[in-house]
Amino acid sequence: MSAGTVLWTPPADVLDRARIGDYLRWLREHRGLAFADYQALWQWSVDDLPAFWRSIWDYFDVIAYDQPTATLVDPVMPGARWFPGATLNYAEHVLRMPGVADDDVIVLGYSQTRDPVTLTAAGLREQVRRARAALRELGVGRGDRVAAYAPNIPETYVLMLATASLGAVFSSCAPEFGTRSVVDRWQQIEPTVLVAVDGYRYGAKTIDRSAEVAAIRSALPSLRHTVTIPYLAGGAWEWADTTPGTVEEMAYEPVPFDHPLYVLYSSGTTGLPKPIVHGHGGILVEHLKMLALHHDLGPGDRFFWFTTTGWMMWNFLASGPAAGAAIVLFDGDPAHPDLGTLWRLAEEAEVTYFGTSAPFLLACRKAELRPAADPRLRGIGSTGAPLPPEGFAWVYEAVSPTVQLQSLSGGTDVCTGFVGGVPLVPVYEGELSCRCLGARVEAFDAQGQPVIGQLGELVITRPMPSMPVSFWGDPDGRRYREAYFDVYPGVWRHGDWITISERGSCVITGRSDATLNRGGVRLGTSEFYSVVEGLSEVTDSVVVHLEDPAGGPGELLLFVVLADGRELDGELRAKIARELRTALSPRHVPDEIHQVKAVPRTLSAKKLEVPVKKILTGTPVPEAASTGALANPESLTAFEPFVRKR
C-alpha cells in the first residue's frame, strides 16, 4: 500500500478536546496505563481484552443490578462469554442521557410525510413510559417479540426502547420492504405484537401500505395485536392515544448481559435472511466505545446518519443518547427535490456529525454539488461500501477542509464498525484510518497467516462483545458456525478483502466472495467501480469474473448502466477499457462490456455480484437470489440472455 495523501490531521490540543483524551487520562489515573500513540492503545485493547472491556464498563459507569463475576471467560469463537452474572438493561442507559438536561432536545425527527417532530429528554422518557405501559397492557413481557413495520421516525425509536425496557425483543423492517421480505424475516421469530404505519411519502410519491400490512398480519399467526400508526395522515402520534391516563411508573427489567435486545437480518439474497440476535450488554458497551471514543460524540452534539429501520445503522444511531448526543432522524428520499436535501437538513438541525453512505457521497460529487458545511459540523461518516479516494477528495474540497471524515466498515453481524476513524490519527485519502479499539482485525493470506501491506481476507481473531448472541431458531449453533467460522476454525471470517498498512490504516477492496481473480492476481471490485462510475456516461456498474474449470484465465464481464440517452457503442467501450488500463492495470480490462437497465441491489443498496455470477453460470434466477431481498428484483432477469449466448 503506498502512502496516501494526508487530508486531515488531529489538532494539537486533541487530547484536551476529544473524549478519547479524557479516557486516556482516566486510564492513567485509575489503571496506571499510558500509551505513546493510538496504535499502542489499540494493541493493548486487543491483547488484553478483559482489561480493555472492563475499562469501558467502568469508564462509562455501566449500571448493573447484579455485578459481573468476570469480564471474559471462555475467550473462544464462537462461544465467548462476556460479563457473566451481570444483569442490566440497554434502554436504561439510553434514557440516562448523561450530561443532558430534561428540557434539552434529544430527538429531532424530519420527514417528507409530515412536519418535524422533536422530543426533549423528559419528553422521550415520558413517551417510552407510556409505550411501555401500552405494551404491558397488550401482554408483552420478557422474551416476547415486538415487530415494527415502520420508518425512521420518533415513534419507532420510542417503541424499540419501550420493548427493550421490558426485556422483550425488538425487530424492525422498513415499510418499503415487500410482504415476502417481511414475512421471511418475522415468521422465523414469531412476534406477538405488530406496530405498523398506514403508509408514507417518498419524495413526491404517496405510498399506501395498508394492503401489505393486512398480508403480513395474515401470514403471522403468532400475532395477538396490531397497532396502526396513522403516519400517512400526518401529525404526531403518541402512545398516550392508546393508553390515556396511565400512571404506571417507568421501570427497567434487569436481564443478563447476553439477553436478546433485537433481531437484525442478513440481506437474504440466497435463502431465508439469517435472524441475527444481539444482546443488551454487547450492544451497549460496543456502542458506547464507538460513539464516544471513535466518533467523539457527547452532550451538545447532534448525531445524524441517513438510514432506514431495515439497516443496522439505525440501531447504531439509536444508541446516540447513551453517549449524551441528540439524534437526528430522517424519513424520505435523500435526492428529493435534489441531492442537497440532506445537507440542508444538517444545517437546519445543527448536525455536528453527519453519517451517510459512500454511494451518496459519490453521487454528490458526480452532480458537482458544493454544499459548504456549517462550521458546527465536525465529523462525516461514510459506510455501506468502500469510499474511493475521489470521494475523500470531494468531501475536503466541496464540504469542509476541517471536518474529520471517517470511512467506516463493519456489518449487521456485529452491529458496529470494526475499522474506521478516531480523533487521534490522520485521515489518509482513500483509507480507513484505523482498526477500532477492541477489534483484532487482521488480513489473512492464502495460507491463513496474518500479513501487513498485502491484500488478504478480513478476519477477526479475538472475540468482540457485540458478536451475535446466536441466530434465532438455531439451537445447536450450526448456522452460526457455518456463517463465520467454516473457513478458519475459531476465527471470524467476514467476507471482505483488506490491506492493512504498517501505520495501521486499512483499505477494503470489496467482497472476497466476489473476487476478480485474473491470472492468479486477486482484484478488488471497489477500485474497479471507482474508475468506471467516475465516467460521466456511466451511472452504475457490476463486474464479475467467471472462472475457467480447465484452469484458463476465465472471463471478466462488465455490465454498465448508462446515463439517459446514452447507448453502449464501440467508442464508449474503448473509453472504458482505456480508463481501466490507465488508472488500474491491463488485468482490469474486461473481456466483454454489456449494457443493462439496472444493477441488482439489496434493500440497503448493496450491489449483488454473487447472484449475477450465479445466473451467468446457469443458476436459475429464483435460485440465485431471494427476490424479496432486492430493491429491484426485476433487474436479475436482464442477465439471463448472456447465459444463452455462452
C-alpha positions, 0 to 999 in steps of 0.5 A: 500500500503506498502512502496516501495523501494526508487530508486531515490531521488531529489538532494539537490540543486533541487530547484536551478536546476529544473524549478519547483524551479524557479516557486516556487520562482516566486510564492513567489515573485509575489503571496506571496505563499510558500509551505513546500513540493510538496504535499502542492503545489499540494493541493493548485493547486487543491483547488484553481484552478483559482489561480493555472491556472492563475499562469501558464498563467502568469508564462509562459507569455501566449500571448493573443490578447484579455485578459481573463475576468476570469480564471474559471467560471462555475467550473462544469463537464462537462461544465467548462469554462476556460479563457473566452474572451481570444483569442490566438493561440497554434502554436504561442507559439510553434514557440516562442521557448523561450530561443532558438536561430534561428540557434539552432536545434529544430527538429531532425527527424530519420527514417528507410525510409530515412536519418535524417532530422533536422530543426533549429528554423528559419528553422521550422518557415520558413517551417510552413510559407510556409505550411501555405501559401500552405494551404491558397492557397488550401482554408483552413481557420478557422474551416476547417479540415486538415487530415494527413495520415502520420508518425512521421516525420518533415513534419507532425509536420510542417503541424499540426502547419501550420493548427493550425496557421490558426485556422483550425483543425488538425487530424492525423492517422498513415499510418499503420492504415487500410482504415476502421480505417481511414475512421471511424475516418475522415468521422465523421469530414469531412476534406477538405484537405488530406496530405498523404505519398506514403508509408514507411519502417518498419524495413526491410519491404517496405510498399506501401500505395498508394492503401489505400490512393486512398480508403480513398480519395474515401470514403471522399467526403468532400475532395477538395485536396490531397497532396502526400508526396513522403516519400517512395522515400526518401529525404526531402520534403518541402512545398516550392515544392508546393508553390515556391516563396511565400512571404506571411508573417507568421501570427497567427489567434487569436481564443478563448481559447476553439477553436478546435486545433485537433481531437484525437480518442478513440481506437474504439474497440466497435463502431465508435472511439469517435472524441475527440476535444481539444482546443488551450488554454487547450492544451497549458497551460496543456502542458506547466505545464507538460513539464516544471514543471513535466518533467523539460524540457527547452532550451538545452534539447532534448525531445524524446518519441517513438510514432506514429501520431495515439497516443496522445503522439505525440501531447504531444511531439509536444508541446516540443518547447513551453517549449524551448526543441528540439524534437526528432522524430522517424519513424520505428520499435523500435526492428529493427535490435534489441531492442537497436535501440532506445537507440542508437538513444538517444545517437546519438541525445543527448536525455536528456529525453527519453519517451517510453512505459512500454511494451518496457521497459519490453521487454528490460529487458526480452532480458537482454539488458544493454544499459548504458545511456549517462550521458546527459540523465536525465529523462525516461518516461514510459506510455501506461500501468502500469510499474511493479516494475521489470521494475523500477528495470531494468531501475536503474540497466541496464540504469542509477542509476541517471536518474529520471524515471517517470511512467506516466498515463493519456489518449487521453481524456485529452491529458496529464498525470494526475499522474506521476513524478516531480523533487521534490519527490522520485521515489518509485519502482513500483509507480507513484510518484505523482498526477500532479499539477492541477489534483484532482485525487482521488480513489473512493470506492464502495460507491463513497467516496474518500479513501487513501491506498485502491484500488478504481476507478480513478476519477477526481473531479475538472475540468482540462483545457485540458478536451475535448472541446466536441466530434465532431458531438455531439451537445447536449453533450450526448456522452460526458456525457455518456463517463465520467460522467454516473457513478458519476454525475459531476465527471470524471470517467476514467476507471482505478483502483488506490491506492493512498498512504498517501505520495501521490504516486499512483499505477494503477492496470489496467482497472476497466472495466476489473476487476478480481473480485474473491470472492468479492476481486477486482484484478488488471490485471497489477500485474497479467501480471507482474508475468506471462510475467516475465516467460521466456516461456511466451511472452504475456498474457490476463486474464479475469474473467467471472462472475457467474449470480447465484452469484458463484465465476465465472471463471478466464481464462488465455490465454498465448502466448508462446515463439517459440517452446514452447507448453502449457503442464501440467508442464508449467501450474503448473509453472504458477499457482505456480508463481501466488500463490507465488508472488500474492495470491491463488485468482490469480490462474486461473481456466483454462490456454489456449494457443493462437497465439496472444493477441488482441491489439489496434493500440497503443498496448493496450491489449483488455480484454473487447472484449475477455470477450465479445466473451467468453460470446457469443458476436459475434466477429464483435460485440465485437470489431471494427476490424479496431481498432486492430493491429491484428484483426485476433487474436479475432477469436482464442477465439471463440472455448472456447465459444463452449466448455462452 
